Amino acid sequence: MNEMLLLRHGETEWSRNGRHTGRTDLPLTANGESQAKLLAPVARAHDFALVLVSPAARARRTADLAGLTGYEVEPDLWEWDYGDYEGITTPVIRESRPGWYLWDDGVPGGESADDVGARADRVIARVTDVEGDVALVAHGHFLRVLTARWLGLPAADGRFFRLDTGTYSRLGHEHAREVVLTWNAPVAG
């Protein structure tokens, strides 16, 4: 693989409000659709050998609006399963669990960082031997975990990679070592 382009889907109502959005399949907001369209020049700058997209409608719509065609839906790209905390904001969770932090504490009834990391490892294994560039369209926490795993870090070290909606990042190599080439880059509109 030459380079991996990561596209985080555009804004949804819940991402705008800070609600944990794992498996709830929400549409993009009007702003999210605009963000996705702005990703098109970044996507057009590549000739992708493989494009993988999360099953979530918000990710598929982002791929479509960014002009990515011929993609495969990849179940391992789903966002972190937030279990009992689905749709709830961090401040509300902290009312009953003071100091709660997703990356350290996980979620009841959902996935741990290592569970998400196992899915990320499968995606990395799948794309590593692809000849050419790869694009992934997915979700904030998942892509943060994938980046940590790409760098050989524990899944929970995804905490260090803030990722906003409608942004792109690039992973690749330098001197045969995995590196971050671009991170959390917005596209000017």
C-alpha positions as CSV (number, residue, x, y, z in Angstrom):
1,M,0.0,0.0,0.0
2,N,1.3,3.4,-0.9
3,E,-0.9,5.7,1.2
4,M,-4.1,5.4,3.2
5,L,-6.6,8.3,3.0
6,L,-8.9,8.4,6.0
7,L,-12.2,10.4,5.6
8,R,-14.3,11.0,8.7
9,H,-17.9,11.3,7.8
10,G,-19.6,14.7,7.8
11,E,-21.6,16.1,10.7
12,T,-24.7,14.5,12.1
13,E,-27.1,16.0,14.6
14,W,-25.6,13.8,17.3
15,S,-22.0,14.6,16.5
16,R,-22.8,18.3,16.5
17,N,-24.4,17.8,20.0
18,G,-21.5,15.6,21.4
19,R,-23.7,12.5,21.7
20,H,-21.9,9.1,21.4
21,T,-23.0,7.8,18.0
22,G,-22.0,4.2,17.4
23,R,-24.5,2.0,15.8
24,T,-27.4,4.5,15.6
25,D,-27.7,5.2,11.8
26,L,-28.2,8.9,11.6
27,P,-28.2,11.0,8.4
28,L,-25.8,13.9,7.7
29,T,-27.0,17.4,8.5
30,A,-27.0,20.0,5.8
31,N,-23.6,21.1,7.1
32,G,-22.4,17.5,7.1
33,E,-23.4,17.2,3.4
34,S,-21.4,20.4,2.6
35,Q,-18.4,19.0,4.5
36,A,-18.6,15.7,2.5
37,K,-18.7,17.6,-0.8
38,L,-15.6,19.6,0.2
39,L,-13.7,16.3,0.5
40,A,-14.1,15.6,-3.2
41,P,-10.9,17.4,-4.4
42,V,-8.9,15.4,-1.9
43,A,-10.5,12.2,-3.1
44,R,-10.0,13.1,-6.7
45,A,-6.3,13.6,-6.1
46,H,-5.9,9.9,-5.9
47,D,-6.4,6.8,-8.0
48,F,-7.5,4.4,-5.4
49,A,-6.9,0.7,-5.7
50,L,-9.4,0.0,-2.9
51,V,-12.0,2.1,-1.2
52,L,-13.7,0.7,2.0
53,V,-16.7,2.4,3.7
54,S,-18.5,1.8,6.9
55,P,-22.0,0.3,6.6
56,A,-23.4,3.4,8.3
57,A,-25.5,5.7,6.1
58,R,-23.5,8.7,7.2
59,A,-20.3,7.2,6.0
60,R,-21.8,5.9,2.7
61,R,-23.3,9.3,2.0
62,T,-20.0,11.0,2.7
63,A,-18.3,8.7,0.3
64,D,-20.9,9.4,-2.4
65,L,-20.7,13.1,-2.0
66,A,-16.9,13.0,-2.0
67,G,-17.1,11.3,-5.3
68,L,-15.8,7.9,-4.3
69,T,-17.2,5.2,-6.5
70,G,-16.9,1.4,-6.6
71,Y,-16.4,1.2,-2.9
72,E,-16.9,-1.9,-0.7
73,V,-18.9,-1.7,2.5
74,E,-16.7,-3.1,5.3
75,P,-18.4,-4.1,8.5
76,D,-15.2,-3.7,10.5
77,L,-15.3,0.0,9.9
78,W,-18.4,0.5,12.1
79,E,-17.9,3.1,14.9
80,W,-17.1,2.0,18.4
81,D,-20.2,0.2,19.9
82,Y,-21.1,2.5,22.8
83,G,-23.5,0.0,24.4
84,D,-25.5,1.6,27.2
85,Y,-23.9,5.0,26.5
86,E,-25.3,5.2,22.9
87,G,-26.8,8.7,22.3
88,I,-25.5,10.1,25.6
89,T,-23.0,12.9,26.1
90,T,-19.9,12.7,28.2
91,P,-21.2,15.3,30.8
92,V,-24.4,13.3,31.3
93,I,-22.5,10.0,31.7
94,R,-20.3,11.8,34.3
95,E,-23.3,12.7,36.4
96,S,-23.5,9.0,37.4
97,R,-19.8,8.1,36.8
98,P,-17.7,11.1,37.8
99,G,-14.4,11.2,35.9
100,W,-15.5,8.7,33.3
101,Y,-13.3,8.6,30.2
102,L,-14.1,6.4,27.2
103,W,-10.5,5.5,26.5
104,D,-9.8,4.3,30.0
105,D,-13.2,3.1,31.2
106,G,-15.0,1.7,28.2
107,V,-18.7,1.3,28.1
108,P,-21.1,-1.1,29.7
109,G,-22.8,-3.3,27.2
110,G,-20.4,-2.2,24.4
111,E,-16.9,-2.5,23.1
112,S,-13.6,-1.9,24.8
113,A,-10.7,0.0,23.1
114,D,-9.1,-3.4,22.5
115,D,-12.2,-4.7,20.8
116,V,-12.2,-1.8,18.4
117,G,-8.5,-2.3,18.0
118,A,-9.0,-5.9,16.9
119,R,-11.3,-4.7,14.1
120,A,-8.8,-2.0,13.2
121,D,-6.1,-4.6,13.0
122,R,-8.2,-6.7,10.6
123,V,-8.7,-3.6,8.3
124,I,-5.0,-2.9,8.4
125,A,-4.2,-6.5,7.5
126,R,-6.6,-6.3,4.6
127,V,-5.1,-3.1,3.1
128,T,-1.4,-3.6,3.7
129,D,-0.7,-5.7,0.6
130,V,-2.9,-3.6,-1.8
131,E,-0.9,-2.2,-4.7
132,G,-1.7,1.5,-4.7
133,D,-3.6,4.0,-2.5
134,V,-6.5,3.0,-0.2
135,A,-9.3,5.1,1.1
136,L,-11.3,4.4,4.2
137,V,-14.5,6.4,5.1
138,A,-15.5,5.8,8.7
139,H,-15.9,7.4,12.1
140,G,-14.0,9.5,14.6
141,H,-13.2,7.0,17.4
142,F,-12.7,4.1,15.0
143,L,-10.2,6.0,12.8
144,R,-8.4,7.2,15.9
145,V,-8.0,3.6,17.1
146,L,-6.9,2.5,13.6
147,T,-4.3,5.2,13.5
148,A,-2.9,4.1,16.9
149,R,-2.7,0.5,15.7
150,W,-1.1,1.6,12.4
151,L,1.7,3.2,14.4
152,G,2.0,0.1,16.6
153,L,0.5,1.7,19.6
154,P,-2.1,0.3,22.0
155,A,-5.7,0.9,20.8
156,A,-6.4,3.2,23.7
157,D,-3.6,5.6,22.5
158,G,-6.2,6.7,19.9
159,R,-7.0,9.2,22.6
160,F,-4.1,11.3,21.3
161,F,-5.6,11.8,17.8
162,R,-8.5,14.3,17.9
163,L,-10.5,13.9,14.7
164,D,-13.3,16.3,13.6
165,T,-16.2,15.6,11.3
166,G,-15.7,16.2,7.6
167,T,-11.9,16.1,7.8
168,Y,-9.3,13.9,6.1
169,S,-6.0,12.4,7.3
170,R,-3.3,10.4,5.5
171,L,-1.3,7.5,6.8
172,G,1.8,6.1,5.0
173,H,5.4,5.2,5.3
174,E,8.8,6.9,5.8
175,H,11.9,4.8,5.5
176,A,9.7,1.7,5.6
177,R,8.1,2.7,8.9
178,E,4.4,3.6,9.5
179,V,3.8,7.3,9.9
180,V,1.1,9.9,10.0
181,L,1.4,12.1,6.8
182,T,-1.5,14.5,7.5
183,W,-3.9,14.6,10.4
184,N,-7.4,16.1,11.0
185,A,-7.1,18.4,7.9
186,P,-10.2,20.5,7.2
187,V,-11.0,21.3,3.6
188,A,-11.7,25.0,3.0
189,G,-15.0,25.9,1.5
